[in-house]
Amino acid sequence: MPEQDNLEAVRLFFERVLNAGDYESLRALSHPDVAIPQYSPGVEAFRRHLSELRDTFASPDYKLMDAVCEGEKVAVRFSVRARHAGKFMGVPATGRPLNLWGVMIFRFEAGSIAEFWSLVDAQGVLTQLRGA
């Protein structure tokens, strides 16, 4: 799959999966055995992980800020606005709005997301949740 097709798949992931919570699109975009570090492999585990995030950080508005494509990988810098609606790292739901940033890396195989990594500014999130 050409790099531009991989980038378009990432854009669809942001629009349909992260922002709209459309998990059928996740299934369509992902390899059945997609690997996510620290989680069980497979698209169902990926769906559960994203669903839990959506329950914790409600009404998300993800923005893809930058993207770099090279071969089978796409790396993106993103921001997200959401509301803290569930327990996160020991902090019960506060209802506070959050602004955070992070990086995601996608590896594609045969046109599907085969591996997914994500890194967010967890310390910044905790600071906002605690009202510091």
C-alpha positions as CSV (number, residue, x, y, z in Angstrom):
1,M,0.0,0.0,0.0
2,P,1.5,3.4,-1.0
3,E,2.4,5.8,1.8
4,Q,-0.5,8.2,0.8
5,D,-3.0,5.3,1.3
6,N,-1.5,4.6,4.8
7,L,-1.8,8.3,5.7
8,E,-5.5,8.3,4.5
9,A,-6.1,5.3,6.7
10,V,-4.7,7.2,9.7
11,R,-6.9,10.2,8.9
12,L,-9.9,7.8,8.8
13,F,-8.8,6.3,12.1
14,F,-8.8,9.8,13.7
15,E,-12.1,10.8,12.1
16,R,-14.2,7.7,12.4
17,V,-12.6,5.7,15.3
18,L,-11.2,8.2,17.7
19,N,-13.6,11.0,17.2
20,A,-16.8,9.2,16.3
21,G,-16.3,5.9,18.2
22,D,-17.1,3.9,15.1
23,Y,-15.6,0.5,16.0
24,E,-16.8,-1.1,12.7
25,S,-14.3,1.3,11.0
26,L,-11.7,0.1,13.4
27,R,-12.3,-3.5,12.3
28,A,-12.1,-2.4,8.6
29,L,-8.9,-0.5,9.1
30,S,-7.1,-3.0,11.4
31,H,-5.4,-6.4,10.8
32,P,-7.3,-9.1,12.8
33,D,-4.1,-9.7,14.8
34,V,-3.2,-6.1,15.3
35,A,-0.5,-5.7,18.0
36,I,-0.7,-3.0,20.7
37,P,2.1,-3.0,23.4
38,Q,0.9,-4.0,26.9
39,Y,-2.4,-5.4,25.5
40,S,-3.5,-8.7,24.1
41,P,-3.2,-8.9,20.3
42,G,-6.2,-8.6,18.1
43,V,-8.8,-6.1,16.9
44,E,-11.2,-6.9,19.7
45,A,-8.5,-6.0,22.4
46,F,-7.8,-2.8,20.4
47,R,-11.5,-2.0,20.4
48,R,-11.8,-2.6,24.2
49,H,-8.7,-0.4,24.8
50,L,-10.1,2.5,22.7
51,S,-13.6,2.1,24.3
52,E,-12.1,2.3,27.8
53,L,-10.2,5.5,26.8
54,R,-13.4,6.9,25.4
55,D,-15.3,6.1,28.6
56,T,-12.5,7.8,30.7
57,F,-12.1,10.8,28.4
58,A,-15.6,11.6,27.0
59,S,-16.5,13.6,24.0
60,P,-13.0,13.5,22.5
61,D,-12.0,15.9,19.7
62,Y,-8.7,14.6,18.3
63,K,-6.7,16.7,15.9
64,L,-4.0,15.3,13.7
65,M,-1.3,18.0,13.9
66,D,1.6,16.4,11.9
67,A,2.2,13.2,10.0
68,V,5.4,11.6,8.7
69,C,5.1,8.6,6.4
70,E,8.0,6.2,5.6
71,G,7.3,2.9,4.0
72,E,4.9,0.9,6.1
73,K,4.9,3.3,9.0
74,V,3.1,6.5,9.8
75,A,4.0,8.7,12.8
76,V,1.7,11.4,13.9
77,R,1.6,14.2,16.5
78,F,-1.8,14.9,17.8
79,S,-3.8,16.9,20.3
80,V,-7.1,16.0,21.9
81,R,-9.7,17.9,23.9
82,A,-12.0,15.8,26.1
83,R,-13.8,15.7,29.4
84,H,-12.6,13.6,32.3
85,A,-15.5,11.1,32.9
86,G,-13.8,8.1,34.5
87,K,-11.0,7.0,36.8
88,F,-7.5,7.6,35.3
89,M,-4.3,6.7,37.1
90,G,-6.1,6.7,40.5
91,V,-7.9,10.0,39.9
92,P,-11.7,9.6,40.0
93,A,-13.8,11.4,37.4
94,T,-13.7,15.2,37.8
95,G,-15.7,16.3,34.8
96,R,-12.9,18.7,34.0
97,P,-12.1,19.5,30.4
98,L,-8.6,18.3,29.3
99,N,-6.2,19.3,26.6
100,L,-3.4,16.9,25.9
101,W,-1.0,16.0,23.2
102,G,0.8,12.8,22.1
103,V,2.4,10.7,19.4
104,M,1.1,7.7,17.6
105,I,2.9,5.3,15.4
106,F,1.1,3.0,13.0
107,R,2.7,0.1,11.1
108,F,0.7,-1.2,8.1
109,E,0.7,-4.7,6.6
110,A,-1.3,-5.5,3.5
111,G,-3.2,-2.3,3.8
112,S,-4.2,-2.7,7.5
113,I,-3.0,-1.4,10.8
114,A,-0.8,-4.2,12.0
115,E,0.9,-2.5,15.0
116,F,-0.1,0.6,17.0
117,W,1.9,2.6,19.6
118,S,0.7,5.6,21.5
119,L,2.5,8.0,23.9
120,V,0.7,10.8,25.7
121,D,1.8,13.5,28.2
122,A,0.4,11.6,31.2
123,Q,2.0,14.0,33.7
124,G,0.3,16.9,32.0
125,V,-3.0,15.0,32.1
126,L,-2.6,14.3,35.9
127,T,-1.7,18.0,36.5
128,Q,-4.9,19.1,34.8
129,L,-7.0,16.5,36.6
130,R,-5.7,17.5,40.0
131,G,-6.4,21.2,39.2
132,A,-2.8,22.2,39.8
